[in-house]
Amino acid sequence: MDEKSVIRAAGCVLWRRSPSDGGPEIALVHRPRYDDWSHPKGKLKRGEEPLRGAVREVLEETGVVCVPGAALPTVRYLAKGRPKEVRYWAAEPAGADGAHGTDEAGTDEDFVPNDEVDRLVWLPPDEARAWLTHDHDRALVDAFLDTLRSRA
């Protein structure tokens, strides 16, 4: 397949410090079209730089303005028979403390469900790994934790 047939996308492992214990929490989104749990991501617009697209997709899917950090592994797989390449970054919510209001279930009170994403949850990494539908998304949790440990 030629390079032009590759579906290009970008996203983030969106994370914050837990308001209760200070440990990392990862945002996951539920996409009703696919009935799956994943990291916020989406297709790039024509000519869009991957990092800009990743930040845009996080905002569109979660309502969170994020600050990207370390690059994470690029994920490649087939989507409906076509090769897909998704670039990822770790990202934190913008703001001094990165906190957004959440309820006891870990959902974001500022989140507005839409056609693409109907649920958003913040979970500790082990729970996030268990909720994720696809193995390649689970591997991103591990890569994120490696980057977090390396900056400590």
C-alpha positions in Angstrom: 0.0 0.0 0.0 1.2 3.5 -0.8 1.8 6.1 1.9 -1.3 8.1 0.8 -3.6 5.2 1.8 -2.5 5.3 5.5 -5.2 6.8 7.8 -3.4 9.3 10.0 -4.6 10.1 13.5 -3.4 11.5 16.8 -4.4 11.4 20.4 -3.2 11.6 24.0 -3.0 9.6 27.1 -4.7 12.4 29.1 -3.8 12.2 32.8 -3.9 14.1 36.1 -3.0 13.7 39.7 -5.9 12.2 41.7 -7.6 14.7 43.9 -7.8 12.0 46.6 -4.3 10.5 46.8 -2.1 12.3 44.3 -1.5 9.3 42.2 -2.0 9.4 38.4 -5.4 9.0 36.9 -6.0 8.4 33.2 -9.0 9.7 31.2 -10.8 7.1 29.1 -13.6 7.8 26.6 -16.4 5.6 25.5 -17.3 5.7 21.8 -20.9 4.4 21.3 -20.3 3.9 17.6 -17.7 1.2 18.4 -18.9 0.4 21.9 -15.3 0.6 23.1 -13.2 2.4 25.7 -10.1 4.2 24.5 -7.8 7.2 24.8 -9.0 10.3 23.2 -7.9 10.4 19.6 -9.1 11.1 16.1 -8.2 11.5 12.4 -6.0 14.4 11.4 -7.4 17.1 9.1 -5.7 17.6 5.8 -2.3 19.2 6.4 -2.7 19.2 10.2 0.4 18.5 12.3 -0.1 15.4 14.6 0.5 17.2 17.9 -2.0 20.0 17.0 -4.5 17.3 16.0 -3.9 15.4 19.2 -4.7 18.5 21.3 -7.7 19.3 19.2 -9.1 15.8 19.5 -8.7 15.8 23.3 -10.6 19.0 23.5 -13.4 17.8 21.1 -13.8 14.4 22.9 -13.3 15.4 26.5 -13.8 19.2 26.8 -10.4 19.4 28.4 -7.8 21.9 27.2 -4.5 19.9 27.5 -0.8 20.5 27.7 1.1 17.8 25.8 4.2 16.3 27.3 6.3 13.3 26.3 5.8 11.6 23.0 4.5 8.1 23.4 4.8 5.2 20.9 3.0 5.4 17.6 0.4 2.7 17.2 -0.2 1.0 13.8 -3.0 -1.3 13.0 -5.6 -2.1 10.3 -8.9 -0.3 10.4 -11.5 -1.7 7.9 -8.6 -3.2 5.9 -6.6 0.1 5.7 -3.4 0.8 7.6 -3.9 3.3 10.4 -1.2 5.2 12.2 -1.9 7.0 15.5 0.6 9.3 17.1 0.3 9.7 20.9 1.5 12.0 23.6 1.1 12.1 27.3 -0.9 15.2 28.2 -2.2 17.0 31.3 -5.2 19.3 31.7 -4.1 22.9 31.4 -4.2 25.0 34.6 -2.2 25.4 37.7 -3.3 22.2 39.4 -4.8 20.4 36.4 -7.9 19.6 38.5 -11.4 19.4 37.0 -14.5 18.7 39.0 -15.3 15.0 39.3 -18.0 13.1 41.1 -17.4 10.0 43.2 -17.6 7.7 40.1 -14.5 9.5 38.7 -16.5 11.1 35.8 -15.7 14.7 34.7 -18.5 17.1 35.7 -17.5 19.5 32.8 -17.8 16.8 30.2 -20.6 17.1 27.7 -21.6 13.8 25.9 -21.8 14.0 22.1 -22.2 11.7 19.1 -18.6 10.6 19.1 -18.1 10.2 22.9 -20.8 9.5 25.4 -18.8 8.9 28.6 -15.6 10.0 30.1 -14.0 8.5 33.2 -10.8 9.1 35.2 -9.2 5.9 36.5 -6.0 4.8 38.2 -3.6 3.2 35.6 -4.4 -0.5 36.6 -8.2 0.2 36.3 -7.7 2.1 33.1 -5.7 -0.8 31.6 -8.6 -3.2 32.6 -11.3 -0.9 31.0 -9.5 -0.4 27.7 -10.9 -2.5 24.9 -7.8 -2.8 22.7 -4.4 -4.2 23.6 -2.5 -1.4 21.8 -4.3 1.1 24.1 -3.2 -0.9 27.2 0.4 -0.8 26.0 0.1 3.0 25.9 -0.7 3.0 29.6 2.6 1.2 30.3 4.5 3.6 28.1 3.0 6.5 29.9 3.9 5.1 33.3 7.5 4.6 32.0 7.7 8.3 31.0 6.2 9.3 34.4 8.8 7.3 36.3 11.6 8.7 34.2 10.8 12.3 35.0 10.6 11.6 38.7 
